């Protein structure tokens, strides 16, 4: 039996994938929720599905120190998947982990670019700075950690080929960030969760960044459009959005569009997923550590939209 894993933020976007992956891998799995019977029917359904999987649902809150310490004392590994607005509140998780004194690994909520390697503009810039602040706090506290740099989530980019506001991939023309040449990395949410759980007990990922950059999921914007054209047997008109135009759009866009655009700018224009080499003293790459794991490729994922 693997280590006992607590997921904080279990009913959020990333959290529910992590919970499922943990159960699937045979870990005794605990989910911290603010309310065991939420009025939101979707969240209530999710909590019921956790219970059906055999997950232990614990009630607790980032603002209730005692509830955090009590939950953490029951497990070995803590995985935080709290949303962007709560990233800095993870100082409270750090304090609770220090008091509990039993945690073998902490994964703070990252699941995107490596915040120590970004050339982003706001609002993404501030979001990454907050994640970097938490990294430094975890390191300073001497808590054993793994930081997960999973780059783009497939469902955030591929269902509409990153076309702002579009509900489906384009059939006539595609707007391309920048000149379309920097390489980005796109992984399914399920695979990010599976790699994260694999890393939980792995000594090779202790106090390291886990980069999820499998070779078949590294694409430039131009290459994604070409792959899509091949699948639909059509040639799209390509409209290039120079960086200065992208920056104006980001500055003028309301939330959450400004965040989406600024993340796109970082990944597709600045190339922040691939513009640095992984330093072996600092990080490891997931598909190299777990070569037998069959990840879903961008190519395979796009087939459902043809």
Buried (B, 14 or more C-beta within 10 A) or exposed (E): EBBBBBBBBBBBBBBBBBBBBBBBBEBBBBBBBBEEEBEEEEBBEBBEEBEEBEBBBBBBBBEBBEBBBBBBBBBBBBBBBBEBEBBBBBBBBBBBBBEBEEBBBBBBBBBBBBBBBBBBBBBBBBBBBBBBBBBEBBEEBEBEBBBBBBBBBBEBBBBBBBBEEEEEBBEEEBBBBBBBEBBBBBBBBBBBBBBBBBBBBBEEBEBBBBBBBBEEBBBBBBBBBBBBBEBBEEEBEBEBBEBEEBBEBBEEBEEEBBBBBBBBBBBBBBBBBBEEEBEEEEBBBBBEBBEEEEBBBBEEBBEEBE
